[in-house]
Amino acid sequence: MEANEPRKNVAVIGTGMAGLVVAYMLRNDPRRRFEVEVFEKQDKLSLDSASYNLANQNDGSAKPERLDLPMRTFADGYYESLKRMYDYFGIPYDSLRFIYSLSILPDNATRQTSPYYMHSSNNHQLPPLRPQGLSWTGWLIEVCYLAICYYWFKACCFFVAPKTVESSGTEESLRQYVKRIMLPNYYVKHYFLPVFASVATCSHDALMDFPALDLVGYGRRTFRKKHYTVLGGVQQVEKKLSEDLTYKLGVKVTAVENIGTKVQVSWTDTHDGQSSSQLFDHVVLAVTPDVVGAIFQPLRSAMNAVPTTTVQSVVHRDFSRIQDSSRCLWAQVSLNHGESAPHPLHMCSNAAATETVHEHPSSALITTYPIAPIDSGKVLYTATFTRVLRSCTSRQILNQIFSQQKTGGDKSQLWRNGDGNVWLVGGWCWDGMVLLEGCLSSATRVANALDVEVPWMKESSL
Ligand SMILES: Cc1cc2nc3c(=O)[nH]c(=O)nc-3n(C[C@H](O)[C@H](O)[C@H](O)COP(=O)(O)OP(=O)(O)OC[C@H]3O[C@@H](n4cnc5c(N)ncnc54)[C@H](O)[C@@H]3O)c2cc1C
């Protein structure tokens, strides 16, 4: 920047992980070229806004525990930038021990579920636990069958590449890929779909419409890798990212428009309904695609092709469907290891979807994507999220938007990231599963385009 060149003002819309990270990067530009202001429609910054303080029922004197909603787990292999950022800030994280149980939701959804398989994560329990009611022979056959299917899928992840527009002119969905590699139906229905639908928090059908490349890439990169959660909750990440941040809360952005060389942001105050607008040099949209379509006209029709759904996480104490016997078994596991108790995670499926019920040590359950009814008298808290999904069509559209090159014969007139100094960031703004790493990857893309050094990338290259 020339000595007297004025600083550019930048508006960031949305204060989830993506908005806060891109705002941090631009504010901390070593050449101090950007003045950043962040807009959020909620009355608090949103990264930590849905998290919940859970009082410990077993020990009233203990401090309440911060429950992150969504749980925001991350893994080695897939979350390189996120981990670098956490390390840079000194955010503590650890690999929680989980015990997964898989069960079919009974027809009468108020009856107890009975697991057909239990799996211990982070390899702390081999051989797997035998669910009550399953004979030794039946269990051995099931474990062998499962091992064959599991390693077959993993081998395919490494050696059978999904078809993509780039490689073969057509995009292969997960449904088509699973058929091509002949993954048995029983395994798909009982193991594959429940586990991956829990990661993507969507229906089985919606998951099968994902580009196969997403799941195969995720499966390959997280194979035998550890999964982590932030100790003490993402409130610590939010605090680091928002130090000295200039923000407006309780303002709903209603339009983002190019006016000459500037970008106009218009908003409504959610408390008094008053409307305002301001011109900026750059605007970063860190919101979900349905919101992008609603407030930014050039992407109105393209964003219709990006699927979204609504997901709830419910914190409650309705234990009626959690099997007592399996809970005793888990208690034994923790005794055997003399370590902290593993967290049971029940995945209960019907034909269409899977709900996950996380048994928290503080005597509460967190049900995500609930299918079966929960006794409303035992509900402590409910959070509702917009979940962005993937499809073969949306992958192509997003890849075009984020592609750096405009080809000579490109007559699509599709808006590209950065056109008119408007930028997109978010968990969905990269070519992969809609997870936190997408927030970091897309924020880094904006920083690179504006020639801003990313502090945690600099550290790692030393
Ligand atoms: C149930 C569930 C479980 C998940 N689990 C994991 C997990 O374990 N690991 C993982 O990596 N990822 C997980 N994810 C995905 C991950 O949480 C998201 O990808 C990520 O949080 C998206 O962050 P973001 O900053 O892109 O958007 P968001 O967090 O959606 O932030 C968008 C912000 O924009 C604000 N906003 C919207 N409209 C306006 C407007 N008009 N004006 C002003 N502000 C506006 C919103 O209030 C919000 O604060 C999960 C998601 C869900 C729903």
The ligand as an ORCA input file, in Angstrom:
! r2SCAN-3c Opt
* xyz 0 1
  C     -26.072    -30.366     13.646
  C     -24.743    -30.006     13.058
  C     -23.615    -30.703     13.452
  C     -22.361    -30.354     12.917
  N     -21.254    -31.007     13.356
  C     -20.041    -30.634     12.891
  C     -18.853    -31.243     13.366
  O     -18.898    -32.094     14.257
  N     -17.664    -30.868     12.826
  C     -17.574    -29.917     11.853
  O     -16.459    -29.630     11.393
  N     -18.673    -29.323     11.387
  C     -19.898    -29.651     11.885
  N     -21.022    -29.036     11.413
  C     -20.878    -28.059     10.357
  C     -20.331    -26.760     10.875
  O     -20.883    -26.487     12.152
  C     -20.715    -25.670      9.893
  O     -20.202    -26.011      8.629
  C     -20.110    -24.343     10.298
  O     -20.464    -24.012     11.628
  C     -20.604    -23.270      9.359
  O     -20.079    -22.038      9.777
  P     -20.294    -20.747      8.891
  O     -19.500    -19.665      9.500
  O     -20.070    -21.065      7.461
  O     -21.858    -20.407      8.965
  P     -22.855    -20.226     10.173
  O     -22.308    -20.771     11.420
  O     -24.160    -20.733      9.666
  O     -22.927    -18.647     10.374
  C     -23.739    -17.824      9.591
  C     -24.078    -16.613     10.414
  O     -24.755    -15.644      9.624
  C     -25.775    -15.048     10.396
  N     -26.771    -14.510      9.465
  C     -27.624    -15.210      8.674
  N     -28.370    -14.357      7.942
  C     -27.969    -13.107      8.264
  C     -28.364    -11.818      7.826
  N     -29.310    -11.654      6.895
  N     -27.757    -10.736      8.368
  C     -26.782    -10.875      9.320
  N     -26.368    -12.096      9.757
  C     -26.945    -13.193      9.236
  C     -26.295    -16.210     11.223
  O     -26.978    -15.745     12.367
  C     -25.014    -16.909     11.572
  O     -24.452    -16.333     12.682
  C     -22.273    -29.341     11.956
  C     -23.403    -28.634     11.566
  C     -24.637    -28.955     12.123
  C     -25.843    -28.165     11.717
*
